[in-house]
Amino acid sequence: MSLGKVSVLIISSFFLGTVAHSAAVQFPAQIKNHDCPTLVDIVTHLNDAGIIVRSEAMIEVIRKVTRVAPINADVLLTGDTGTGKEVIAGPIHFMSPRASQEIVVLDSGVVKGDLFRSEVFGHVKGAFSGAVHSTKGYVEKANGSTLFIDEVENLKLEDQAALLRFLETRVYNQVGSPIALESNVRVIFATNVDLRILVEQGLFRADLYQRIAKIKVNIPALHLRQEEVIPLAETFLTQYALRHNRKFKYFSQAAMEYLQRKNWNGNIRELTGVIERSVLFSDSQSEVFELKDIDKDDAVIIDTQEKDLLRTLIISKLKEAWILASKEIPTGTEEEILEKTYEIGAVKLGRLSATDLEALAKYIKIQISEIKPKLP
């Protein structure tokens, strides 16, 4: 079997919400123990496990994963929101010597206020108001395994310093305790922004970036994997037709052409959201999913998770453009950020599309016509 014949497709288990995280992908012993499996072996097994790759861009990602997985080094996964960074963390873990234990997942974006160090390193009873008992941190829970930290760009500078110290020594203190503890944990980080920009603006420590970016794997956006759009959509169609008791089995030619032309700014998450909405709201009893069945109103948000994704995606793009254009930290409400982005001409940097701005304006109920005149 040659690499050119590999037909891999989909990261469905994560994006369809049937699995909470990538640890659900199980690898056979010869791959777990990294006894010289070939790239084709690994890609074939990923296909069988529900993580599928067809494009050259994703084959290259898996190629890098096979090189990175067996070594005991931290990894930085980069890529736009919705590309599947958490899913790719799974094979890195399960093809490593740590595969006998489950990967531990921490989304730093949901850690509130000053609780990051408490969440990561744990705390002892009485360490702060509300600490009524001692609690293990993520580095202790992941001892001997892999810790996946998503949205690392959200860390405060003081938390970045604490994390850097741990990465350099694997020694830490629980909050409120003078006792030094050790953890044999491998850390996989993920981000959907260019950390180098944050470093330039003093928002992310240069030494931490250099430490975590020694080994970096970028997950390409869906528009760079056009050959995967239809196979992904077909898999989602089958899954959601079964879930919502519909008869759909395949797309019409017109529907496929529409899906192929669409610019999937939200990547695989956006694609799966459109397919599920369309299947759910269609009244068709046919096995053929027609163009008319596709929900084409991108402003219709019916799911809280997708709503949060839209906000996160567009606000992050606005903030990044703002930093590049004004060299200052973006603050304020979503409306203020949108208006300021226009005022300082950040849209001219080419990192924002009219679609992004229109979607955000609709989402926060701002008439885009009221803002466009401010564009320089």
N, C-alpha and C positions, 0 to 999 in steps of 0.2 A: 504493500500500500504506500503510495507516494504522497508527499505533503500536498502536492497539487490536487490530489483526489480527496483530500480531507473535506468533508462536508459537515461543518460544525455550526451550530446556530445558537443557542439562546440562554439567557441568564434568567430563565422564567421564574424559578422558584422564589427568588428574592423580589423581583418586580411585580409578581402577581400577588405577593403578600402571603403566600402559602407557607413560607419559612421566615422566621424572624431575622435570621442572619445566616451568613455563608457557612457556618459550621455544619449545616445539615448535609453538605456535600461530603460523601464518604469515599475514600480512596482505597483501592486494594493494597495488600501488604507490600507488593513489589514496588509500588509507587510511593507509599508512605515511607518505606525504608530506603528510598532513593537508590535502589540497586540498578543504576544505569538505565532507567526507562527512556525510550526515545521520545522525541517531541510528538510523533504520531501516536505513540501509546497514550501519552498524557491527554492530547487533544481528543482522541477517540473516547477515552474514559470520561472526560468532561462532557462530551456530547451525550454519552449514556447517562450521566448524572444530571443532565438538564442545563449545563452551561455550554452554550454552543457558539462556535466561531466560524465565520465564513470568509471574512475579508482578510486581506494581507495585513492590514493594520492591526487587527486583533490577533492574528497568528503571531505577529511580532511581539505583541504583549505577552502571549503565552510563552514564547521563546525566552523572553527575559525572565518570566516567572520561574521557568525551569532552572535558570542559572542562579536566581536569587534564593529560591526556597531552601536548598540544603545548607546554606551557610548561616551562621549564628550572628546575623547583623540586622540592625533596624532598617526599615524601608519607608520611603515616602511615596504614596500614591497620589498622583495629581490628575485633574480632569474636571470637566464641567459637572454641574449638578445633574444627577440622573444617569450617569454613564456606567455605573456599576463598580465603583471603587471597593465597596464593602464585599461585593461578590468575589472580586479578584483577590482580596485578602484571604479568602478561604483556601484556594490552592496553594498559596505561599505557605500557609500554616500546615496543611495536610500533607505537603511533600517535604516537610521538615522533620528533624528528629523529635519534635515536640508534638507530633500528630496524635499521640495516644491520649492527649488531653484536649478538652474543648477550648476553642478560641473564646476570649472574653472581649466584649464590645462595650466601648464607652463613647457616647456622643457628647463631646465637650460643649456643643452648642446648646444643650438643654440643662447644663449645670448652672445653677443660679448663683449670682453674686459672688461671694468669697468662699464658696464651698468646694472649689476645684481641688485644693490640696487635701481637704477632708475626704473627698470622694476617691481621689487617686491613692493617697497614702494612708487613709483611715484616721481615726481619732480615738482618744481614750475618754472614758467617762469623766465629765466635768470640764472638758477642754474648752467648751464655750457654752453659751446659753442654749439650752435645748439638747445638749449631749448627755442624755440620761443613761447611756450605756456605751461601752466601747464598740467600735465598728471596724471591720476589716476594710481596707481600701482595695482598689482594683489591682494594684501591683501585687498585693498579697494573694488575692483571688487567682491571679494569673501566674503565680509562681510556678516555674517549670513549663509554662505554656506561652501563648502569644496574647498580647493585649493590643486590640485595635482601637485607636483613638481618632475619631472623625472630627472634622471641622477644627483642626488644631489652630487655625488662624484666629479663633475666638478667644484664645487664652490671653489673660492680662500679663503685663510685663513681669510682675512679681511671681506669677505662676510659671511663666516661661523660665525664669531663673531657677526655681525649685525643680522643675522638670529637667533642666539641663544638668544640674548637679546629680540627679538620680541617674540619668543616662550615662554620665561619665564614670560613676562609681558603683551603680546598682545598690547603693545604700540609701536609706531614707529614715525619717522619723515620723511616727504618727503625730498628728496634731495634738499638742499638749503633752507629749512624752519626750524625755531626754534620751531614751534608749534607741540606739542605732540598730536598724534591722536591714536584712539583705533580701533581695528578690532576684531569682534567676528567670527573668522574663524578657522575651523579645517583643519589641514594640513596632507595630505597623501604623504609621500616621496617614491621614488623608486630608486633602484640602481641595476646594474648588476655586481658589483664587491664586494669583501669582504671588507667592510669599516674598519674592525679591522686591516687589513694589512696596510691600509693607516694611521690609528691611530698610529700603531707601528713605522711607518716611518716618523711621524710628518707631514703628508700631509693632515690629517683630524683631527679636534679638538676632543679630547677624551670627553670633556664635551658635545659637540654637539651630538656626537654619542650616548652617554649614554642617552641623552634627547630624541632623536628620535627613539631609539631602545628599548624603554621600552615595546612597543607592536610591535612585528615583525611577519610578515607572509611571509613564503617562498613559491614561486611558483615553483613547480618541473619542471625540464627539460623534454622535450618530450620523451627522451629515458627511463625515469622512468615511462612513461605512455604509454607503448607499445600498450596496448589494445585500445588506442584512435587513433592510427595512421591511420588505415583503415577507421573507421567512419569519421574522419576528412577529409581524402582524398576523400571519396565518396561525402561528402557535398561540398567540393571545386570543384570537378568534375562537379556536377550538376550546381553549380553557374556559373562556367566559360564556360561550354558548352552553357548555355543560353546566357551569355554575348557575346560570340564570334560566336554564331550561328552555333554550332556544334551539332551532334546527340548523342553524348556520354551519356550513362545512367548508366553504371556500368563497373567495372574493370574485366579483365580476371583473372584467378587464378594466372598465372605467374606474372602479373603486381602487384597483391596484395602481392605476396611473395617477390618481389623486394622491394616494399615500406616498408614492414615489416622489412626486413633485414637492410635497409639503416640506417646509423647513422646520425640522423638529428641534426647536431651541431648547426644549426641556428634555431632549434625548429620549432614552427608553422609557423613563417614567411618564413622559408626556404621551408617547405612543400608546402605552398600555392604558393610560387614562382615557384617551380618545376611543380606543376600541371597546373598553368596558362600558363607557357611557352610551356608545352607539348601540351595542348589543342590548343593554338594559332597556333603553327607551324605544327600540324598534318594535313595530307591530307586525313585522313580516313573519310569515310562516314558511318562507322559502328556505332551501338549503343554500341558496346563492345570496351572498351579502352584496347588495347593490350600492352604487354611489349615493343614492338618495338615503340610504340607511346610516350613512356616516354623519355624526354630529360635527358640523363644520363651524360652530360658534365657539371659538376659543375663549370667549368671555364668560361662558357658562361654566361656573365652578360648582360642582355638586358634592365634592368630597373634601373634608377638612384637611386631609393630608395633602391633597393636590393643591388646595388653596394655600397652605403654608409653603409648599414647594414654589408656587408662582411668586409669592412674596419674597422668599429667600433668594431665588434666582435673579429677579430683576433688581431688588435692592442691592444685592452684592455687586451686580454690574454697575449700577449707578454709583455706588460708593467707590469702586475701583476707578471709574472714570473721573470722579470728583478728586480723588487723591492725585491722579496723574496730572490733572489740569490745574489744581490750585495748591498742591503740596500742603494741604491741611487736613486734619481729621474730620470726616463727615459726621455731623450731629444733627439732631432735630427729628421731626416727624417725617413720615413717608412723603407727605405733601411738600414739606419744606425741602427735602432732599431732591425730589423731582424738579421743583422750581429752580433750586440752586444749580442743578446739573445743567439746565438750559441756560441760566444766566451766565455761567462761567464758560460756556461753550464746550463742555466735556463731550457732547455728542459728536463733535468734530473729530475726536480722536479715533473714531471708527470702531469703538468697542461697544457701542450701543446701537441697536436697530430701532427703526420706527415702530416695529411690531412690539418690541419690549416696552417702549414708552407708552404706546397706545394701551397695551394690556394693563400696565400699572395704573395708568390714569383711570381706566374703567374700573379697576379693582378698588381703588380708593375714592371712586366717585368724583373724580375731577374732570371737568370738561377740557380736553386737550387743546381746544381752540382758545381757551383763556390763557394758556401757557405758551403756545407756539410763538406768539408775537415777541416774546422775550428772547427767542433764539437769536444770538448775534449774527 
